[in-house]
Structure formats: structure tokens, C-alpha cells
Amino acid sequence: MKNKKILFFFMVCSQLLLAQKATLKKANELFANKAYVEAAKMYEKFKVKQEQNVLQNLGDCYYYNAEMKFAADNYGNLVFKYKDSVKPDYLFRYAHALKGMEDYERGDKIMSDYLKYPVDTKKFKEHLNNIVPYNYKVNQMTKSNSTGDFGISIFGEKVVFASLRNAESPLYKWNEKPYLDLYEATVSKEGILENIKPFSEQINTKTHESNAVFTKDGKTMYFSRTNDKQVQVGEEKFASVKLFRAELIENEWTNVLELPFSSDQFSTQHPALSVDEKKLYFSSDRNGSLGSFDIFYVEILDDGTYSEPQNLGDNINTIHREQFPFIGEDGTLYFASDGLQGLGGLDIFMARVYDNVFAKPINLGETINTGMDDFAYVLKPGENLGYFASNRKGTDNLYSFIREENERRFIVEGDVRDKVTKELLPGTTVTLYDMNNKLIGQLVVGEDADYVFNTEPNTKYKIVADRDFYASKEEIFETTDDGRVRFTIELEIESYDDAEEIIVTKDDGLVYIQLENIYFDLNKWDIKEEAARTLDVLVAIMKKYPRMVIELGAHTDSRASDAYNLRLSQDRAGAALEYLVSNGIDRNRMRSKGYGERVPLIKCGDNCSEVEHSINRRCEFIILK
């Protein structure tokens, strides 16, 4: 009887295990099909085991539906338990989830780990307050927070926008909310949506429609529509977004055609027209994008055909998302990005155009951007009024804005590059001083290595770029009052090993100052005259580069005990350090370390020749920063 009970117990356990595996398998299938709400419910049942795949996917389920607290909780557990094996993309999303909760301190720390250079959102916001061209007063356009409105455009005296408000629509598995349709409305003087009704039945279908844009005569529209079927692309099955064109004929939208550069294999979305309506801008993750979604354009040719899509390049696009382009009347590009330095999630940026080339983008600042997604910015022609979308309250909502010009400002701007390779150097500290060495501003440049500082007219300044393993670069400039308010200075800084022949980066990745070896008398550590001459060269190098920090490392041969050699090497390294201090080098810029016999250049053990012993007896000078 007892054996039967045991057998029954194991049978029940086996069945439970099989049921658990089947449920987890189902959760993975739902996740693969982007049914994130249902997948999250299933993953929650297995969260207690803290398995890596469950934490990753559960975090993503919440992240992709803007539930940042739950996303951050799961990503946090993931990073805490599996830090060494977590893919960088999860750090990126974790940082944005924290910023979406306005936890900028932790968000910056995680983003710094991801980017490999420091991020300080508080200072960044303060910096933007000085240099943004406009400040914004925003107002939500509906009383409800749950209608899921975004992607607004101007259509004559009306507006057209995308919304989840069609209760009769089937539910979209991604968020278990209705499919998107286009709606039209008027806007009150207070910026509130009124007279809302569905847009044309010829345009709205059983799948998603969004982001319409219209020609100035109102007779042609371009819009996004999701494919009505899923296709297999690599390991993923998905329905792409495509661009369509329609014509208004006798008050009916007709001739609805898919644009030829759309595809089942990738998404093409968020159309925007140039001022002369000869270019169509859009966002796409097609081949030729830098990573995720990039902004592209096509030329609209006279015969109604289109040129090949052109990527706007890495001046605008990053390896992350660039979406929702809009072109203002002056040719300025407005768009949303989560790859450029921002406040969290998608932020709205602007890039002015000079000689048909877009300048580096500038974040529009905290009067319009938040730690959540802010996007789909449009501006009414000839006015400082417009609209945008944000999920700052948990779901997508439309906002109207009035923008006011920041007071006229004199600005110094530029970027930081390697003097030899001309590559951008993100993470460099750029500091602005007046001529009395008073600190005016300081910024750690982001991914685009771009800096901007507010200045005063008719004033001299000193701008300095500092970076570990690089020589500081300093430049003096003077502002004027002739109407010119921007002074572009490109700081080119030179790495130590490019600047000095005796500084070499070796195969171990460390940067060495290669000097003649320092010799000591047997069992002694006092600095002899010959050693002093060598150390004098090091003194000169450190005075030339006042930010340089080094380690003085002493090594012995293997004759004598390990403990004796360790003490002897520490004494010799310390003696070298004291010599440099006595010659004017700040003690805080140096570390001394004795390695004894533990790190030989030639591993000959107890069978070393005299030559090999002498090679192993050495002092090394390693640059730490």
C-alpha cells in the first residue's frame, strides 16, 4: 500500500511538471506572436523561479506596453541575478523603464553601464534649459486618458489622428485593445478635440491605420496600414506596416494603393511631406537602417513614381529608434528618438536644415519631453501652435502646445573627435570657463559627441576637452554682437600614444610609458643617479599632461622567497613614487605597487639564466587615466 502511494505521488508530480512545461511553452509561443498581455499573465506564474528567459520576456511584455514599474522590477531581477550574461539590449530597456518612473539616478547608472560612459540626466536637463530654442506650454486634448490617441495631422480646418476608440473593433493581441482606426475632429480655442468621428470607410479597415499626412490642396493622403497577414522573417513571424496613398475624388477617398517601397519583409511607416511636397519622409527598419527604425526619404517624381529610399544618415539616425518625422515650413526636421541622449523613452528632437543638410539634432527639453514616450510632433503653418502625442499618463494621448521663443542666446557648439582618426569621442568631458577661470558650464558629451553652451556677447572664453588616455585640448574664442549667435568649434583631442613616441598601447590593452629600465643595487631600493635620469623623463611627461594618472609597478626576479621579493618590490615602487613627489608631482596622481616575482616577463621558473633574471627585474609605468 505504501509503495502504491509513493508511485501515485510521483505520477502526480510528473503530470504537474508536464503541465508546467506545457504552460511555459505556451507563454513562449504567445510572446513570440507578440501577444504580450496574455503572455505576461502566464509568465507571472513562473516568476518565482527567477529563470533568465522568464525574467527577460516578462520584462519585455510590460516594457512594450509602457508598464514601466513592472518592466523595471523584472529587468532589475534579471540584471541582479544574471548580470554577466544579460544582453546589452536589456540594460538599454531597463534604463528607459527606470527613467519612465523618473528614477533618473538608477536609470543613469544602468545607461552608463550600457553606453560605457557616464550619463547625468539632471545636468543634461539643466543644460537643455539654457540652449533650447523654445519653451512649451502643453495641454491634454481629451478628458479621458484611455482612448489611445496619437499620430495627429492637420487636414484643412480639421485634424486627423489614430485612435483605439473603436469598441467594435477586434482586440489586438499585443495590448488586448481595439485595432487602430483614423478619426477626424475639430480643435477648440482651448486646444480640445471636438466633433470626433471616424474617418473615411474607404481608408479604415479591420487592421491598423494610422499617421495620415495630406497635401496642401487636401486631395492626396499618405498613411500607414498594417499588413493583413503575418509572414515569417528569419526566426520571427510578424505583420509589417506599409505606406499607402489615396486620392480624394468627389468627396470620396479612392485609388488606395500600396507604395512600391513597402514590403512584407520590413515595416515602412509614419509618412511626412517636405514643404514643396517633392519628398516623402518615413520611418523604416528595412535593410540599410543603422539598427532599429531609421528615417528615410524618397523623391516624388513628376510622373508619380518614387526614387529609391535614402537613409538620412548617422547625423540623424542611431542604432535605436528614430520615428515620426515632420517637416516644418522652414525645412526643420522634427522627429522622435530613443537613441539620442534624452530624458527617457522616445523624446522629440529638431534638426535645422543648412544648405540642404540637416544639422545635429537638439532635444526639445523638459517643457515637452518626459521620461516616457513623447512623439509625433506637428506644427501648424505660420504659427507657434501644434500637437504631439505622449504616453506619460500610461497610455497614448494627444496634447496641444503653444511654444514661446527662449530669449536670444549666444551659443558655442561643436563636437569632440580623435585628432588622428577623426572618430567621435562620446564620454568626453567638455568644460567652459571665462578668462578668470570661473566655471561656466560642464557637459559629458553623448553618443553624437556634441556639446552646446550658452554664452554672452562680446566675451572671451576658454573651452577644454578632457578624456582618459588623451591629452587635454584647450581653445580660446570670443563672441561678438553682430547678430551671429552660434560659434561652432570642433575640438580635436589627441590620445597619449599618438602624441608621444614613448607611450604605447600593448596587446594586453594597457597603456605603457616605455622608459629605460631602472636598476637597483642588490637587496636595496634607493634611487641611483642612473635611475633618477630615467625618472626625470617621467616627471617631464607628467608635468606636460597634468591630468595623467599612473601606476609605478616594480618586479623582481625569482631568487629569494616570494614574501621577501614582494616586500622588496613594494619598497622599490614606493621609492620611485617618492622621487616623483620630491620633483613636484602630486602624490594623488600616482599609485605604487610591488608585484615581487609573480608577474615575470619570461616564465623560466627556477631555471632562469642571468639575462632572463635581469629582464624580469624591472619597473613598469602604466597610465591609469
ChimeraX attribute file (.defattr): number of C-alpha atoms within 10 A of each C-alpha:
attribute: neighborCount
match mode: 1-to-1
recipient: residues
	/A:1	6
	/A:2	7
	/A:3	8
	/A:4	9
	/A:5	10
	/A:6	11
	/A:7	12
	/A:8	12
	/A:9	11
	/A:10	12
	/A:11	12
	/A:12	12
	/A:13	12
	/A:14	12
	/A:15	11
	/A:16	12
	/A:17	12
	/A:18	12
	/A:19	12
	/A:20	14
	/A:21	12
	/A:22	12
	/A:23	16
	/A:24	18
	/A:25	13
	/A:26	15
	/A:27	24
	/A:28	20
	/A:29	13
	/A:30	19
	/A:31	21
	/A:32	16
	/A:33	16
	/A:34	20
	/A:35	19
	/A:36	25
	/A:37	20
	/A:38	17
	/A:39	25
	/A:40	22
	/A:41	13
	/A:42	20
	/A:43	23
	/A:44	13
	/A:45	13
	/A:46	15
	/A:47	15
	/A:48	10
	/A:49	9
	/A:50	15
	/A:51	14
	/A:52	19
	/A:53	12
	/A:54	24
	/A:55	25
	/A:56	21
	/A:57	22
	/A:58	27
	/A:59	29
	/A:60	25
	/A:61	26
	/A:62	23
	/A:63	22
	/A:64	16
	/A:65	15
	/A:66	22
	/A:67	18
	/A:68	24
	/A:69	16
	/A:70	17
	/A:71	26
	/A:72	25
	/A:73	17
	/A:74	25
	/A:75	28
	/A:76	23
	/A:77	17
	/A:78	24
	/A:79	20
	/A:80	11
	/A:81	14
	/A:82	14
	/A:83	12
	/A:84	8
	/A:85	10
	/A:86	16
	/A:87	13
	/A:88	13
	/A:89	11
	/A:90	18
	/A:91	23
	/A:92	20
	/A:93	25
	/A:94	29
	/A:95	28
	/A:96	31
	/A:97	31
	/A:98	28
	/A:99	26
	/A:100	26
	/A:101	18
	/A:102	16
	/A:103	14
	/A:104	23
	/A:105	15
	/A:106	14
	/A:107	28
	/A:108	22
	/A:109	16
	/A:110	23
	/A:111	24
	/A:112	18
	/A:113	16
	/A:114	19
	/A:115	17
	/A:116	11
	/A:117	16
	/A:118	20
	/A:119	24
	/A:120	17
	/A:121	18
	/A:122	12
	/A:123	14
	/A:124	21
	/A:125	16
	/A:126	12
	/A:127	19
	/A:128	18
	/A:129	18
	/A:130	17
	/A:131	23
	/A:132	21
	/A:133	19
	/A:134	17
	/A:135	19
	/A:136	20
	/A:137	13
	/A:138	18
	/A:139	15
	/A:140	20
	/A:141	23
	/A:142	16
	/A:143	10
	/A:144	9
	/A:145	17
	/A:146	15
	/A:147	19
	/A:148	21
	/A:149	27
	/A:150	28
	/A:151	26
	/A:152	27
	/A:153	26
	/A:154	23
	/A:155	19
	/A:156	13
	/A:157	8
	/A:158	14
	/A:159	18
	/A:160	26
	/A:161	24
	/A:162	26
	/A:163	26
	/A:164	22
	/A:165	19
	/A:166	16
	/A:167	10
	/A:168	8
	/A:169	16
	/A:170	13
	/A:171	14
	/A:172	16
	/A:173	17
	/A:174	18
	/A:175	17
	/A:176	13
	/A:177	18
	/A:178	22
	/A:179	24
	/A:180	27
	/A:181	27
	/A:182	29
	/A:183	23
	/A:184	21
	/A:185	19
	/A:186	19
	/A:187	16
	/A:188	11
	/A:189	7
	/A:190	10
	/A:191	20
	/A:192	17
	/A:193	21
	/A:194	14
	/A:195	10
	/A:196	13
	/A:197	12
	/A:198	18
	/A:199	17
	/A:200	16
	/A:201	11
	/A:202	12
	/A:203	20
	/A:204	17
	/A:205	17
	/A:206	13
	/A:207	17
	/A:208	21
	/A:209	26
	/A:210	29
	/A:211	24
	/A:212	27
	/A:213	25
	/A:214	23
	/A:215	18
	/A:216	15
	/A:217	8
	/A:218	13
	/A:219	15
	/A:220	16
	/A:221	19
	/A:222	26
	/A:223	22
	/A:224	23
	/A:225	27
	/A:226	23
	/A:227	19
	/A:228	13
	/A:229	11
	/A:230	15
	/A:231	14
	/A:232	11
	/A:233	12
	/A:234	7
	/A:235	7
	/A:236	11
	/A:237	15
	/A:238	19
	/A:239	17
	/A:240	20
	/A:241	24
	/A:242	24
	/A:243	27
	/A:244	23
	/A:245	20
	/A:246	20
	/A:247	18
	/A:248	14
	/A:249	11
	/A:250	8
	/A:251	9
	/A:252	14
	/A:253	19
	/A:254	16
	/A:255	13
	/A:256	15
	/A:257	12
	/A:258	17
	/A:259	15
	/A:260	12
	/A:261	14
	/A:262	18
	/A:263	16
	/A:264	18
	/A:265	19
	/A:266	16
	/A:267	22
	/A:268	28
	/A:269	29
	/A:270	27
	/A:271	27
	/A:272	27
	/A:273	23
	/A:274	20
	/A:275	16
	/A:276	10
	/A:277	13
	/A:278	13
	/A:279	17
	/A:280	21
	/A:281	25
	/A:282	26
	/A:283	25
	/A:284	27
	/A:285	20
	/A:286	20
	/A:287	10
	/A:288	13
	/A:289	22
	/A:290	17
	/A:291	14
	/A:292	18
	/A:293	23
	/A:294	28
	/A:295	29
	/A:296	26
	/A:297	22
	/A:298	19
	/A:299	18
	/A:300	15
	/A:301	11
	/A:302	8
	/A:303	6
	/A:304	7
	/A:305	12
	/A:306	18
	/A:307	12
	/A:308	12
	/A:309	18
	/A:310	14
	/A:311	20
	/A:312	16
	/A:313	15
	/A:314	13
	/A:315	13
	/A:316	23
	/A:317	24
	/A:318	22
	/A:319	15
	/A:320	18
	/A:321	23
	/A:322	28
	/A:323	27
	/A:324	25
	/A:325	29
	/A:326	26
	/A:327	22
	/A:328	19
	/A:329	15
	/A:330	12
	/A:331	17
	/A:332	18
	/A:333	22
	/A:334	25
	/A:335	27
	/A:336	25
	/A:337	28
	/A:338	22
	/A:339	20
	/A:340	25
	/A:341	17
	/A:342	26
	/A:343	28
	/A:344	29
	/A:345	28
	/A:346	27
	/A:347	29
	/A:348	30
	/A:349	25
	/A:350	25
	/A:351	20
	/A:352	18
	/A:353	14
	/A:354	10
	/A:355	6
	/A:356	8
	/A:357	11
	/A:358	18
	/A:359	16
	/A:360	17
	/A:361	20
	/A:362	21
	/A:363	26
	/A:364	22
	/A:365	26
	/A:366	19
	/A:367	15
	/A:368	21
	/A:369	23
	/A:370	23
	/A:371	23
	/A:372	25
	/A:373	26
	/A:374	27
	/A:375	29
	/A:376	26
	/A:377	27
	/A:378	25
	/A:379	22
	/A:380	13
	/A:381	12
	/A:382	9
	/A:383	10
	/A:384	14
	/A:385	18
	/A:386	20
	/A:387	26
	/A:388	24
	/A:389	24
	/A:390	27
	/A:391	23
	/A:392	19
	/A:393	11
	/A:394	17
	/A:395	18
	/A:396	23
	/A:397	25
	/A:398	28
	/A:399	24
	/A:400	23
	/A:401	22
	/A:402	17
	/A:403	18
	/A:404	13
	/A:405	11
	/A:406	14
	/A:407	12
	/A:408	10
	/A:409	18
	/A:410	20
	/A:411	19
	/A:412	23
	/A:413	14
	/A:414	17
	/A:415	22
	/A:416	27
	/A:417	20
	/A:418	16
	/A:419	15
	/A:420	12
	/A:421	9
	/A:422	12
	/A:423	12
	/A:424	19
	/A:425	20
	/A:426	21
	/A:427	23
	/A:428	25
	/A:429	21
	/A:430	26
	/A:431	19
	/A:432	24
	/A:433	17
	/A:434	16
	/A:435	12
	/A:436	9
	/A:437	10
	/A:438	11
	/A:439	12
	/A:440	15
	/A:441	17
	/A:442	20
	/A:443	21
	/A:444	23
	/A:445	24
	/A:446	23
	/A:447	16
	/A:448	20
	/A:449	19
	/A:450	23
	/A:451	24
	/A:452	25
	/A:453	24
	/A:454	20
	/A:455	24
	/A:456	16
	/A:457	16
	/A:458	12
	/A:459	13
	/A:460	16
	/A:461	22
	/A:462	19
	/A:463	21
	/A:464	18
	/A:465	22
	/A:466	19
	/A:467	21
	/A:468	17
	/A:469	17
	/A:470	21
	/A:471	21
	/A:472	21
	/A:473	16
	/A:474	16
	/A:475	13
	/A:476	14
	/A:477	12
	/A:478	14
	/A:479	19
	/A:480	15
	/A:481	11
	/A:482	8
	/A:483	9
	/A:484	12
	/A:485	18
	/A:486	18
	/A:487	18
	/A:488	13
	/A:489	17
	/A:490	14
	/A:491	20
	/A:492	20
	/A:493	24
	/A:494	21
	/A:495	17
	/A:496	24
	/A:497	17
	/A:498	16
	/A:499	14
	/A:500	12
	/A:501	10
	/A:502	13
	/A:503	20
	/A:504	18
	/A:505	15
	/A:506	9
	/A:507	7
	/A:508	6
	/A:509	8
	/A:510	11
	/A:511	20
	/A:512	20
	/A:513	21
	/A:514	15
	/A:515	15
	/A:516	15
	/A:517	16
	/A:518	20
	/A:519	18
	/A:520	16
	/A:521	9
	/A:522	6
	/A:523	11
	/A:524	12
	/A:525	18
	/A:526	16
	/A:527	19
	/A:528	12
	/A:529	9
	/A:530	13
	/A:531	16
	/A:532	15
	/A:533	14
	/A:534	14
	/A:535	22
	/A:536	14
	/A:537	13
	/A:538	18
	/A:539	17
	/A:540	12
	/A:541	16
	/A:542	19
	/A:543	13
	/A:544	11
	/A:545	13
	/A:546	13
	/A:547	17
	/A:548	21
	/A:549	19
	/A:550	21
	/A:551	19
	/A:552	21
	/A:553	23
	/A:554	28
	/A:555	27
	/A:556	28
	/A:557	26
	/A:558	21
	/A:559	13
	/A:560	10
	/A:561	10
	/A:562	16
	/A:563	10
	/A:564	14
	/A:565	22
	/A:566	19
	/A:567	13
	/A:568	21
	/A:569	28
	/A:570	21
	/A:571	19
	/A:572	28
	/A:573	23
	/A:574	20
	/A:575	17
	/A:576	22
	/A:577	23
	/A:578	16
	/A:579	17
	/A:580	19
	/A:581	16
	/A:582	10
	/A:583	12
	/A:584	11
	/A:585	19
	/A:586	15
	/A:587	13
	/A:588	9
	/A:589	17
	/A:590	20
	/A:591	17
	/A:592	21
	/A:593	19
	/A:594	22
	/A:595	21
	/A:596	25
	/A:597	24
	/A:598	16
	/A:599	13
	/A:600	20
	/A:601	15
	/A:602	12
	/A:603	14
	/A:604	13
	/A:605	12
	/A:606	9
	/A:607	10
	/A:608	16
	/A:609	10
	/A:610	9
	/A:611	8
	/A:612	16
	/A:613	21
	/A:614	14
	/A:615	16
	/A:616	23
	/A:617	21
	/A:618	20
	/A:619	23
	/A:620	20
	/A:621	20
	/A:622	21
	/A:623	21
	/A:624	16
	/A:625	15
